[in-house]
Amino acid sequence: MTLVEGVVVILDLDRFSDLTKSMGWDEYKPNIVTGTLTQLVEEFVRKYSANVLYGLDPERGTEEAVIEIPFVKPEEIINDLRKIKHEIEKTGATISIGVAYGPLEPIKPKNRRNAYTGVTRRRAYKALREAKRRGGNRIVIYGIGVVD
């Protein structure tokens, strides 16, 4: 079986539980930040015919998402990721984004844990951790580094 190559993108709001508490928001209901991220992820997914592996939650609001895009390279989506980052900044929050290119897993994960398994997904997660380590509000592409 031939594996398809593509991009895995992991988006995660920075220190969001702290922001939720300081603003007095209900963590189980959408707010301006999670509602905006939900909308932005939905637009991104439609544009690239991507697969949401985990995290898109219109009922609670999206705090984190794992997305797979077959047949696409990181440089093709970077401007859209910058737009997402910029729109989240407008809400008063920040977001870290990890991106990796490589073979995509043929099986959709059944839970959060499985959403991070597989070579390319693990690399995207490493890129996300690097973005967080650098203070957050960054886009990191595995093997390339910080691009924004």
C-alpha positions as CSV (number, residue, x, y, z in Angstrom):
1,M,0.0,0.0,0.0
2,T,1.3,3.4,-1.0
3,L,1.1,6.1,1.6
4,V,0.0,9.6,0.5
5,E,2.2,12.5,1.5
6,G,0.9,15.7,2.8
7,V,0.8,18.1,5.7
8,V,-0.2,17.7,9.3
9,V,-1.1,20.9,11.1
10,I,-1.7,21.2,14.9
11,L,-3.1,24.4,16.3
12,D,-3.3,25.1,20.0
13,L,-4.3,28.2,21.9
14,D,-1.6,29.4,24.2
15,R,-2.3,29.5,28.0
16,F,-6.0,29.4,27.2
17,S,-7.2,28.1,30.6
18,D,-5.6,31.1,32.3
19,L,-7.3,33.4,29.8
20,T,-10.6,31.6,30.4
21,K,-10.4,32.0,34.2
22,S,-9.3,35.7,34.0
23,M,-12.2,36.6,31.7
24,G,-14.7,34.6,33.7
25,W,-15.7,32.5,30.7
26,D,-17.4,29.1,30.9
27,E,-14.9,26.6,29.5
28,Y,-17.7,24.4,28.1
29,K,-19.3,27.1,26.0
30,P,-17.9,28.9,22.9
31,N,-16.4,32.4,23.6
32,I,-15.0,35.0,21.2
33,V,-11.6,33.1,21.0
34,T,-12.8,29.5,20.6
35,G,-15.7,30.6,18.4
36,T,-13.3,32.5,16.1
37,L,-10.9,29.5,16.0
38,T,-13.8,27.2,15.1
39,Q,-14.8,29.4,12.2
40,L,-11.2,29.8,11.0
41,V,-10.5,26.0,11.1
42,E,-13.7,25.3,9.3
43,E,-12.8,27.8,6.5
44,F,-9.3,26.3,6.3
45,V,-10.6,22.8,6.1
46,R,-13.0,23.6,3.3
47,K,-10.4,25.5,1.3
48,Y,-7.9,22.6,1.3
49,S,-10.4,19.6,1.5
50,A,-8.5,18.7,4.7
51,N,-9.4,16.1,7.3
52,V,-9.9,17.1,10.9
53,L,-8.5,14.4,13.0
54,Y,-9.2,15.9,16.3
55,G,-10.4,19.0,18.1
56,L,-13.0,20.9,16.0
57,D,-15.8,21.5,18.4
58,P,-18.5,24.0,17.4
59,E,-20.6,23.2,20.5
60,R,-17.8,24.0,23.1
61,G,-15.6,26.0,20.9
62,T,-12.2,24.9,19.5
63,E,-9.1,25.2,21.6
64,E,-6.9,22.7,19.7
65,A,-7.1,21.0,16.4
66,V,-5.2,18.3,14.4
67,I,-5.6,18.6,10.7
68,E,-4.3,16.5,7.8
69,I,-4.1,17.8,4.2
70,P,-3.1,15.3,1.6
71,F,-1.1,16.3,-1.5
72,V,-0.1,19.7,-0.1
73,K,3.3,21.1,1.1
74,P,3.8,23.5,4.0
75,E,4.7,26.5,1.8
76,E,1.3,26.2,0.1
77,I,-0.6,26.8,3.4
78,I,1.7,29.2,5.3
79,N,-0.2,32.4,4.4
80,D,-3.5,30.8,5.6
81,L,-1.8,29.8,8.9
82,R,-0.5,33.4,9.3
83,K,-4.1,34.6,8.7
84,I,-5.4,32.3,11.4
85,K,-2.7,33.5,13.8
86,H,-3.4,37.1,13.1
87,E,-7.2,36.7,13.5
88,I,-6.7,35.0,16.9
89,E,-4.3,37.8,18.0
90,K,-7.2,40.3,17.2
91,T,-9.3,38.5,19.9
92,G,-6.7,39.1,22.5
93,A,-5.4,35.5,22.6
94,T,-2.4,33.8,21.0
95,I,-2.0,30.5,19.2
96,S,0.9,28.1,18.5
97,I,1.0,26.1,15.3
98,G,3.1,23.1,14.5
99,V,3.4,21.8,10.9
100,A,5.1,18.7,9.4
101,Y,5.3,17.2,5.9
102,G,5.5,13.5,5.2
103,P,3.5,10.3,4.8
104,L,-0.1,10.5,6.1
105,E,-1.7,7.7,8.2
106,P,-4.5,5.9,6.3
107,I,-6.6,5.5,9.4
108,K,-8.6,8.3,11.1
109,P,-7.9,8.3,14.9
110,K,-10.7,7.3,17.3
111,N,-9.5,9.6,20.1
112,R,-7.1,12.4,21.0
113,R,-4.2,10.1,21.8
114,N,-4.4,8.4,18.4
115,A,-4.5,11.8,16.7
116,Y,-0.9,12.2,17.7
117,T,0.4,8.8,16.5
118,G,2.2,8.3,13.3
119,V,5.5,9.7,12.0
120,T,4.2,13.0,10.5
121,R,1.7,13.6,13.3
122,R,4.5,13.2,15.9
123,R,6.7,15.6,13.9
124,A,3.9,18.2,13.8
125,Y,3.5,17.8,17.6
126,K,7.3,18.3,18.1
127,A,7.0,21.5,16.0
128,L,4.1,22.6,18.1
129,R,6.1,22.0,21.3
130,E,9.0,24.0,19.8
131,A,6.6,26.9,19.2
132,K,5.3,26.7,22.8
133,R,8.9,26.5,24.1
134,R,9.8,29.7,22.2
135,G,7.0,31.5,24.1
136,G,4.0,30.7,22.0
137,N,2.3,32.7,19.2
138,R,4.6,31.0,16.6
139,I,4.3,28.9,13.5
140,V,7.0,26.2,13.4
141,I,7.5,23.8,10.5
142,Y,9.3,20.6,11.5
143,G,12.8,20.5,9.9
144,I,12.7,24.2,8.9
145,G,12.0,26.0,12.2
146,V,10.1,29.1,13.1
147,V,8.5,30.8,10.1
148,D,6.4,33.4,11.9
